[in-house]
Amino acid sequence: MSSRTRKSKSQREPAGSGAKSAPLPRESALKEWVKAILFSVLFVVTFRGVVAQAYQIPTGSMEKTLLVGDYLFINKMLYGSEIDLGISGHRLLHYRFPAFRKPAPGDIIVFRYPENPRQDFIKRCVAVGGQTVMIKNKALYVDGVRQVEPYVIHIDPRILPREVSQRDNFGPFVVPKDYLFMMGDNRDNSHDSRFWGPLALNLIKGKAMILYWSWDAERNMPRWNRLFHPVR
């Protein structure tokens, strides 16, 4: 083959043809991993803080509506999502977005326990600001009207007098503006507004929406019939 032919071939072939692409430097790969992790964390924190949050039922205060071992999602946008950032119990930033609607009687709500805001409670709203609550021999009255509550259970046949406990006889009590009166569906086994007072609206986290899992610890198996049931 002539020197002219060899020369023309070398001119036609691009420089570096046939060579493998050089791998990304280790620093670039690490930077991509860090970006991916930070994005994932930011997405989870934003979704959990603004859109929805998972919650586990720890006690029987809402039986039979909610059982111990139920897992549910709460809608945080309905009453106004919030950004709440802090370190070691000190709040650095708090902002609540506008609500789509206000809480209403019958809503099942997750909220910060007024006596320990680091602890979350879940109860049913039975009255809102301006309404009058009274309990007479276990029956709930709002604005003088006895409430029809098919979801409520009573596990203790005794009726305790007011002097002993406010569990079965309470009020009348006018709920202040921007407050709610919260009660558990398991009325004889619920630590609620009868004992610690009305709930301030700024302690609300969200409305219980749907069960996504339920575990029966006594039988050591899932409760399949409860999955994906709306909470109401």
N, C-alpha and C positions, 0 to 999 in steps of 0.2 A: 504494500500500500504506500502511495507516495506521501511525502511530507505535506503536500498541499491538501490531500484528502484528510489526513489526520488533523490538520489545522482547522479545516472547515467544520469537522465534527465537534472539535473542542469549542469552536465559536458558537455552534448551535445549542449546545447543552448549557443550561443555566448553572451558575455557580452553586455548588453544594447539592446538586441533584443526586438523588439516591441515598442521601444521608438522612437518618431518623431525626425528628424534631427533638430538640433538647428539652428535658423535663423541666417543669417549673421549679424555681429555686425553693428550698425548704421554707424560707421566710414568707414567700408569697402564698404557699399552700397553707401555712399556719394562719396567715392573715385572713384567708378565705374562711377557714374553720371558725375563727373568732367572730367574724362578721355573721356567719350563719347562726352561731350560738346566741349572739346578742340579739339578732332579729327574732329568733324563736322565743327567747325570754321576754322580749318587749311585747311580742304578740300575745303570749300567754297572760302576762300581767295586765295588758290593756283589755283583753277579752274578759278576764276574770273580774277586773275592777269596773268595767263599763257596761258589758253586755250581759253576761250570765256567770253563775258560780254554782259549783256543786256543794251539796250539804248533806250530812249524814244525821239521821235521827238517833239521838243518844238515849232518850228516856221515853217512858210510856205516857207522857202528859197529853199527847194528841191521839191516843188510841180511841176508837178503832180506825180513825181516818188515816193516821200515820203510825206505823209500827216501828219498834226498835229494830234497827238493821235496814231500814229503808234508806235509799240514796235518791236524791232528787236534784233537779236544777231549779235555780231561782232566777227570775227575770229582774235584772237590776235597772233596766231602762224605763220600766213602766212608771215607777214613782220618782224617777230622776237618778241617773247614775251619778256616782261620786268618785272623785280622785282623792284618795286619803293616803298621804305618805308621811311616815314618821320613823324615828329611830329610838329604840329603848323606851318606848312609851311616850315619847315627846313628838307631838304632831308638828310636822314641818310645812305641809301643804294640804289644804282641804278645799275642794270645790264641788258643788252639786249642780248637775245639769238640770234644765227645766224638765218637769214631769209630763208624761202623757196624760195621766189622770191622778187624782188623789186616792188614797186608800179608802175603801168602803167596807161597811159591815159585811161579814162573810168571807172577806179575803184572809187567806192564810199567809202570814208574813214572817220572814226571818229578820231579826233585829238584834242590835247590841243590847245586852242586859243592862238596864240603867244603873244597877248597883255594882257592876263590873263590866265596863264596855269592851273588855278584851274577850268576853264570853258571848257567844251567840245563842239566842233563844228562838223558838218558833212557836207561835200561838195564832189563834184566830181573832180577828178584829170583830168586836161585838157592838161597838159604838164609837162615834167620832165626836169631835169638838162641838159643844153645845147641847149634846144629848144627855139625858138623865138615865143613869143605870141604877137598878135596884134588884136585889136577889132576895126572894122570899121563899123559905123552905125549899131551896135548891132551884126554884124556877126563876128564870131570867126575865126581867121586865125592862124595856127601853122606852122611855117617854110614856110610861104607864101601860104599855101594851106587852102582854106576855108573848115571848118569842117562841116560834115553832122551830125546834132544833133537832131534826131527826138524827144528826150525826153525834149528838152528845150521849155519853154514858155516865152512869153513877155506879161505882163499885162498892160503896159503903151505904147500907140502908139507913144508918143513923142520920138524924138531922141535928146538927150542932147549933146550940143557941148562940146568939151574937156575943154573949159574954165570954164564951169559950173560944170561938173562932169566927172569922168573917167568911168562912168557906161557904156556908149554906144560907146565911142571912147577912145582907150587906146593903149599905146605902139608906136612902137615895143619895147619889153622887152625880154632880154635874161635871162632865168631862170638859176640861179647859180647852180653849182654842189652840189649835196646832198640836193637839194631843189625841191619842187613841186609847180605848179601853180594850185590853187584850185578855183572852181567856183560853185555857186548854180545853179540848173536847172531852177529855177524861176529867170531869169537873172535880171529882173527889181526890184526884192525885195530880194537881197542877199548881205550880208556884207562879202566880200571874198577877194581874193588876189588882186583884182583891187584896193582895198582901204588900206589893211594892209600889202601887199607885199607877197612874196613867203613863203611857209611853209617848215621849216627845217624837215628833215626826223626823227630827234630824238624826235619830238613832236607827231608822229603818234602813235595811240593806236590800230587800227585794221581795217579790211575791213568789211563793212556791208555785211551780208550774206543772212539772211532770216527773214521775218516778222513772229512773233509768236502771235501777237495780234494787234488789231486796234479798237480804240474807237472814234465814231463820237459824239462829245460833243453837236453839234447843234441839232442832232436828238435823242441824249441820248440813243444810241444803238450801238452794235458792227457792224463793217463792215465785215461781214462774208466772203465776196468775196475776201478779201485781206489776209486772214489767210494762213500762210505757203507758201507765194509767195517768190521766190528768189528776192533779191535786185539787180537790174542791170540797 
